[in-house]
């Protein structure tokens, strides 16, 4: 079990609840669900009823009022059991962050209680076929028409796509690449919104990922988040928090891989003794443990800066690249520790290996994170 240092007794109880749900309710479902690529709706409903989908948000809107460092450790526990659900939890929090941090009081009062009530799950519609890391390349257009905006365009790589209850949409309301984006809340069922087929991915099969298509979809102007034209700032500031969510997910993946490798090293006997008695393998496990601890430390440092109201953008990028690179190394080594068994689907480490890879890509590739860090150092 991970040794955690938490700020309050309530936080200890929340982590214990998250761990219990993760180990008793989520973990037994993972293998079959991931093989089938099923959307884990029941898992999200369970987490919502337990209050674990709204932890870092104000209590006045139905949130848990918890520090970000507590929320992220809950995400880590969820991801260690079921990475796809950890990602979906992080994405949902990202969508609510956009509204809580940027919307008018009227929009907050109308939408946040539903987003945080446990019954709704969100999706974040930023990326497009030609605009991944380059947010300024977004082409989806929202043209004002009376009390509505008429939206046309295609979003891609949208987690929870076709399964979410609402979508945070970033669309171009003016031609300026940096000052022409705006953000909107778009409920599921909006006329003119449809979805592509789920992507066939290497891992995270239960993180259903689709295109979201807009064909003359009418979105009421009352669903604008913040001021028109501030979408770039809204998206990038929210991504700082989202990157910490992915860092926590990656740390959970790495911790799970380490736990499986340690257990196997104790049980697997070769040449008359457990393979864990071999110094070469011990050193490998020690390096894996150091990677996991390093990943956790970086995301917690960034979260504590965020909780203190201090700048944390560079630290969020450092946490994201550190944790996700660590997850890739640790899962690779876990497969090696298990040898031939690690390469089969009878053991979970090969799935964790596949799940880890995309964490280095989404929420800003790790190459983009290094650019963010370097620019902050040099400015």
C-alpha positions as CSV (number, residue, x, y, z in Angstrom):
1,X,0.0,0.0,0.0
2,X,1.2,3.5,-0.8
3,X,2.3,5.5,2.2
4,X,0.5,8.9,1.9
5,X,0.8,12.1,3.8
6,X,-2.6,13.8,3.7
7,X,-3.6,17.2,5.1
8,X,-6.7,16.2,7.1
9,X,-8.5,13.2,8.6
10,X,-11.3,13.8,6.1
11,X,-8.8,13.4,3.3
12,X,-7.6,10.1,4.8
13,X,-11.2,8.8,4.8
14,X,-11.7,9.9,1.2
15,X,-8.5,8.0,0.1
16,X,-9.6,5.0,2.0
17,X,-13.0,5.1,0.3
18,X,-11.4,5.6,-3.1
19,X,-9.1,2.6,-2.5
20,X,-12.0,0.4,-1.3
21,X,-14.1,1.2,-4.4
22,X,-11.1,0.8,-6.7
23,X,-10.0,-2.6,-5.4
24,X,-13.4,-4.1,-4.6
25,X,-15.7,-2.7,-7.3
26,X,-13.6,-1.5,-10.2
27,X,-10.6,-3.9,-10.4
28,X,-12.6,-7.1,-10.8
29,X,-14.3,-5.7,-13.9
30,X,-11.3,-4.3,-15.7
31,X,-10.0,-7.3,-17.8
32,X,-13.4,-8.3,-19.4
33,X,-14.5,-4.7,-19.9
34,X,-11.2,-3.7,-21.6
35,X,-11.3,-6.7,-23.8
36,X,-14.8,-5.8,-24.9
37,X,-14.1,-2.0,-25.1
38,X,-17.2,-1.2,-23.1
39,X,-17.9,2.3,-21.8
40,X,-17.9,1.9,-18.0
41,X,-21.0,3.9,-17.3
42,X,-21.8,2.0,-14.0
43,X,-18.3,2.8,-12.7
44,X,-18.8,6.6,-13.2
45,X,-22.2,6.4,-11.6
46,X,-20.7,4.7,-8.6
47,X,-17.9,7.2,-8.3
48,X,-20.4,10.0,-8.7
49,X,-22.7,8.7,-5.9
50,X,-19.6,8.4,-3.7
51,X,-18.8,12.1,-4.3
52,X,-15.5,11.3,-6.0
53,X,-16.2,13.1,-9.3
54,X,-16.5,16.5,-7.7
55,X,-13.8,16.7,-5.0
56,X,-11.8,19.8,-5.9
57,X,-14.8,22.1,-6.5
58,X,-16.6,24.5,-4.1
59,X,-19.2,23.1,-1.9
60,X,-21.7,25.8,-2.8
61,X,-22.0,24.2,-6.2
62,X,-22.1,20.6,-5.0
63,X,-18.4,20.0,-4.9
64,X,-16.3,18.4,-2.2
65,X,-14.3,21.4,-1.3
66,X,-11.1,19.4,-1.2
67,X,-7.5,20.5,-2.0
68,X,-6.2,19.6,-5.4
69,X,-3.5,17.4,-3.9
70,X,-6.3,15.2,-2.3
71,X,-8.3,15.0,-5.5
72,X,-5.2,13.9,-7.5
73,X,-4.4,11.1,-5.1
74,X,-7.9,9.9,-5.4
75,X,-7.5,9.9,-9.2
76,X,-4.2,7.9,-8.8
77,X,-6.0,5.3,-6.7
78,X,-8.8,5.0,-9.4
79,X,-6.2,4.8,-12.2
80,X,-4.2,2.1,-10.4
81,X,-7.2,-0.1,-10.6
82,X,-8.7,1.0,-13.9
83,X,-6.7,3.5,-16.0
84,X,-9.5,4.2,-18.5
85,X,-11.8,5.3,-15.6
86,X,-8.9,7.4,-14.2
87,X,-8.6,9.2,-17.5
88,X,-12.4,9.8,-17.7
89,X,-12.5,11.1,-14.2
90,X,-9.7,13.6,-15.0
91,X,-11.4,14.7,-18.2
92,X,-14.7,15.3,-16.3
93,X,-12.8,17.5,-13.8
94,X,-11.2,19.4,-16.6
95,X,-14.6,20.3,-18.0
96,X,-16.0,21.5,-14.7
97,X,-12.8,23.5,-14.1
98,X,-13.5,25.5,-17.3
99,X,-16.9,26.5,-16.0
100,X,-15.9,27.1,-12.4
101,X,-12.9,29.2,-13.3
102,X,-14.2,31.2,-16.2
103,X,-18.0,31.3,-16.4
104,X,-20.3,34.1,-15.2
105,X,-22.2,33.6,-11.9
106,X,-25.3,32.9,-13.9
107,X,-23.7,30.1,-15.9
108,X,-22.0,28.6,-12.8
109,X,-25.3,28.6,-10.9
110,X,-27.1,26.9,-13.8
111,X,-24.6,24.3,-14.9
112,X,-22.1,23.5,-12.1
113,X,-24.5,21.7,-9.8
114,X,-25.5,19.3,-12.6
115,X,-21.8,18.8,-13.5
116,X,-20.9,18.1,-9.9
117,X,-24.0,16.2,-8.8
118,X,-22.7,12.8,-9.8
119,X,-25.1,12.0,-12.6
120,X,-23.4,13.9,-15.4
121,X,-20.1,13.2,-17.1
122,X,-18.3,15.7,-19.2
123,X,-16.2,15.7,-22.4
124,X,-13.6,18.3,-23.5
125,X,-13.9,19.2,-27.2
126,X,-10.6,21.0,-28.1
127,X,-8.6,18.9,-30.5
128,X,-9.4,18.7,-34.2
129,X,-8.0,16.6,-37.1
130,X,-5.5,19.3,-38.0
131,X,-5.2,21.0,-34.6
132,X,-3.8,18.9,-31.8
133,X,-1.0,20.7,-30.0
134,X,-1.6,23.8,-32.2
135,X,-4.8,25.2,-30.6
136,X,-4.5,28.3,-32.8
137,X,-5.3,26.0,-35.8
138,X,-8.8,25.2,-34.7
139,X,-11.3,25.6,-37.6
140,X,-14.6,24.7,-36.0
141,X,-16.7,27.9,-36.4
142,X,-19.5,29.3,-34.2
143,X,-21.3,32.1,-36.0
144,X,-23.7,34.4,-34.1
145,X,-27.3,34.2,-35.3
146,X,-29.7,36.1,-33.0
147,X,-29.7,34.5,-29.6
148,X,-27.8,31.4,-30.8
149,X,-24.4,30.5,-32.3
150,X,-24.5,28.2,-35.3
151,X,-21.6,25.7,-35.0
152,X,-20.0,23.7,-37.9
153,X,-16.8,21.6,-37.6
154,X,-15.2,18.4,-36.4
155,X,-13.6,17.6,-33.1
156,X,-11.3,14.6,-32.8
157,X,-9.8,12.4,-30.0
158,X,-12.6,13.3,-27.6
159,X,-12.6,11.1,-24.5
160,X,-16.2,10.1,-23.4
161,X,-17.3,11.1,-26.9
162,X,-20.9,9.9,-27.6
163,X,-21.1,8.8,-23.9
164,X,-20.9,12.2,-22.1
165,X,-23.8,14.2,-20.8
166,X,-22.3,17.5,-21.8
167,X,-19.4,18.8,-23.9
168,X,-17.1,21.8,-23.4
169,X,-16.7,23.1,-26.9
170,X,-14.0,25.4,-28.2
171,X,-15.0,27.1,-31.5
172,X,-13.8,30.0,-33.5
173,X,-16.0,33.1,-33.2
174,X,-13.5,35.4,-35.0
175,X,-10.7,34.8,-37.5
176,X,-7.8,35.9,-35.1
177,X,-5.8,32.7,-34.4
178,X,-5.3,33.6,-30.7
179,X,-8.1,35.9,-29.8
180,X,-10.9,34.4,-31.9
181,X,-11.7,31.3,-29.9
182,X,-14.7,31.0,-27.5
183,X,-15.9,28.3,-25.1
184,X,-19.4,26.9,-24.8
185,X,-21.3,24.3,-22.7
186,X,-23.1,22.0,-25.1
187,X,-25.5,19.4,-23.6
188,X,-25.8,15.9,-25.1
189,X,-28.8,15.7,-27.5
190,X,-28.1,19.1,-29.1
191,X,-29.6,19.1,-32.6
192,X,-26.9,19.0,-35.2
193,X,-24.3,17.3,-33.0
194,X,-23.3,13.7,-33.9
195,X,-20.4,11.3,-33.3
196,X,-18.0,9.2,-35.2
197,X,-17.2,5.6,-34.6
198,X,-15.0,4.9,-31.5
199,X,-11.3,4.9,-32.3
200,X,-9.6,1.5,-32.3
201,X,-6.7,2.3,-29.9
202,X,-3.7,0.5,-28.6
203,X,-4.9,0.8,-25.0
204,X,-7.5,2.5,-22.8
205,X,-10.2,0.6,-24.6
206,X,-12.9,1.7,-22.1
207,X,-11.9,5.4,-22.6
208,X,-14.3,5.7,-25.5
209,X,-12.7,8.2,-27.9
210,X,-14.6,9.6,-31.0
211,X,-15.0,12.5,-33.3
212,X,-17.7,15.0,-32.3
213,X,-19.3,16.4,-35.4
214,X,-21.2,19.7,-35.6
215,X,-23.5,20.4,-38.6
216,X,-25.4,23.7,-38.2
217,X,-25.8,22.9,-34.5
218,X,-27.5,25.8,-32.7
219,X,-25.9,26.6,-29.3
220,X,-27.7,29.3,-27.2
221,X,-25.5,32.4,-26.6
222,X,-26.4,31.9,-22.9
223,X,-24.2,28.8,-22.9
224,X,-21.0,30.9,-23.7
225,X,-18.4,30.3,-21.0
226,X,-16.7,33.6,-20.1
227,X,-16.3,36.3,-22.7
228,X,-16.3,35.8,-26.4
229,X,-12.8,35.5,-27.8
230,X,-11.1,34.3,-24.5
231,X,-11.2,30.7,-25.5
232,X,-7.5,30.3,-26.0
233,X,-6.7,31.5,-22.4
234,X,-9.6,29.4,-21.0
235,X,-8.3,26.3,-22.8
236,X,-4.6,26.7,-21.8
237,X,-5.3,27.6,-18.2
238,X,-7.6,24.6,-17.8
239,X,-5.0,22.3,-19.3
240,X,-2.5,23.1,-16.6
241,X,-4.9,21.5,-14.1
242,X,-5.7,18.7,-16.6
243,X,-2.1,17.8,-17.0
244,X,-1.9,17.2,-13.3
245,X,-4.8,14.8,-13.7
246,X,-2.9,12.9,-16.3
247,X,0.2,12.9,-14.2
248,X,-1.8,11.3,-11.4
249,X,-3.3,8.7,-13.8
250,X,0.2,7.8,-15.1
251,X,1.5,7.5,-11.5
252,X,-1.4,5.1,-10.8
253,X,-0.5,3.0,-13.8
254,X,3.2,2.9,-12.8
255,X,2.3,2.0,-9.2
256,X,0.0,-0.9,-10.3
257,X,2.8,-2.2,-12.6
258,X,5.3,-2.0,-9.8
259,X,3.0,-3.9,-7.4
260,X,2.4,-6.7,-10.0
261,X,6.1,-7.0,-10.6
262,X,7.0,-7.1,-6.9
263,X,4.4,-9.8,-6.2
264,X,5.6,-11.8,-9.2
265,X,9.2,-11.5,-8.1
266,X,8.4,-13.0,-4.7
267,X,6.4,-15.9,-6.1
268,X,8.2,-16.9,-9.3
269,X,10.9,-19.6,-8.6
270,X,13.8,-20.3,-10.9
271,X,16.9,-22.3,-10.1
272,X,15.4,-23.2,-6.7
273,X,14.8,-19.7,-5.4
274,X,12.4,-16.7,-6.0
275,X,13.6,-14.5,-8.9
276,X,13.5,-11.5,-6.5
277,X,16.6,-12.9,-4.7
278,X,18.6,-11.9,-7.8
279,X,20.4,-8.6,-7.3
280,X,20.0,-7.7,-11.0
281,X,16.2,-7.9,-10.7
282,X,16.3,-6.2,-7.3
283,X,18.0,-3.2,-8.8
284,X,15.4,-3.1,-11.6
285,X,12.6,-3.1,-9.0
286,X,14.4,-0.4,-7.0
287,X,14.6,1.9,-10.1
288,X,11.0,1.3,-10.8
289,X,10.0,2.3,-7.3
290,X,12.2,5.4,-7.5
291,X,10.4,6.4,-10.8
292,X,7.0,6.0,-9.1
293,X,8.0,8.0,-6.1
294,X,9.5,10.7,-8.3
295,X,6.4,10.9,-10.4
296,X,4.1,11.3,-7.3
297,X,6.3,13.9,-5.8
298,X,6.3,16.1,-8.9
299,X,2.5,16.1,-9.2
300,X,2.0,16.7,-5.5
301,X,4.4,19.7,-5.6
302,X,2.5,21.3,-8.5
303,X,-0.8,20.6,-6.8
304,X,0.3,22.2,-3.6
305,X,1.4,25.3,-5.5
306,X,-2.1,25.4,-7.1
307,X,-3.8,25.0,-3.8
308,X,-1.8,27.9,-2.4
309,X,-2.9,30.1,-5.3
310,X,0.6,30.3,-6.8
311,X,1.8,29.9,-10.4
312,X,2.1,26.2,-11.3
313,X,2.1,26.0,-15.1
314,X,5.8,25.0,-15.4
315,X,5.5,22.6,-12.5
316,X,2.3,21.0,-14.1
317,X,4.3,20.4,-17.3
318,X,7.2,19.0,-15.4
319,X,4.8,16.7,-13.5
320,X,3.1,15.6,-16.7
321,X,6.3,14.7,-18.6
322,X,8.0,13.2,-15.5
323,X,5.0,10.9,-14.5
324,X,4.1,9.8,-18.0
325,X,7.7,9.0,-19.0
326,X,8.1,7.1,-15.7
327,X,4.9,5.1,-16.5
328,X,6.3,4.0,-19.8
329,X,9.6,3.0,-18.2
330,X,8.0,1.2,-15.3
331,X,5.5,-0.7,-17.3
332,X,8.2,-1.7,-19.8
333,X,10.3,-3.1,-17.0
334,X,7.3,-4.8,-15.4
335,X,6.8,-6.8,-18.6
336,X,10.5,-7.7,-18.4
337,X,10.2,-8.9,-14.8
338,X,7.4,-11.2,-15.7
339,X,9.2,-12.4,-18.8
340,X,7.1,-14.4,-21.2
341,X,4.1,-14.2,-18.9
342,X,4.3,-10.4,-19.0
343,X,3.8,-10.5,-22.8
344,X,0.5,-12.3,-22.5
345,X,-3.0,-11.0,-21.7
346,X,-3.3,-13.5,-18.8
347,X,-1.3,-10.9,-16.7
348,X,-2.2,-7.3,-16.4
349,X,1.2,-5.7,-17.0
350,X,0.9,-5.9,-20.8
351,X,-2.3,-3.9,-20.7
352,X,-0.7,-1.4,-18.3
353,X,2.1,-1.1,-20.8
354,X,-0.3,-0.3,-23.6
355,X,-2.3,2.1,-21.4
356,X,0.8,4.0,-20.4
357,X,1.9,5.0,-23.9
358,X,-0.9,7.5,-24.7
359,X,-0.2,9.4,-21.4
360,X,2.9,10.7,-23.1
361,X,0.7,12.0,-26.0
362,X,-2.6,13.5,-24.8
363,X,-3.1,16.7,-22.8
364,X,-0.1,18.0,-24.7
365,X,2.7,15.7,-25.9
366,X,5.8,15.5,-23.7
367,X,7.7,17.4,-26.4
368,X,5.2,20.3,-25.9
369,X,5.7,20.0,-22.1
370,X,9.4,20.5,-22.6
371,X,8.8,23.5,-24.7
372,X,6.6,25.0,-22.0
373,X,9.2,24.4,-19.3
374,X,12.0,25.8,-21.4
375,X,10.1,28.9,-22.4
376,X,9.2,29.6,-18.8
377,X,12.8,29.2,-17.7
378,X,14.1,31.5,-20.4
379,X,11.4,34.3,-20.4
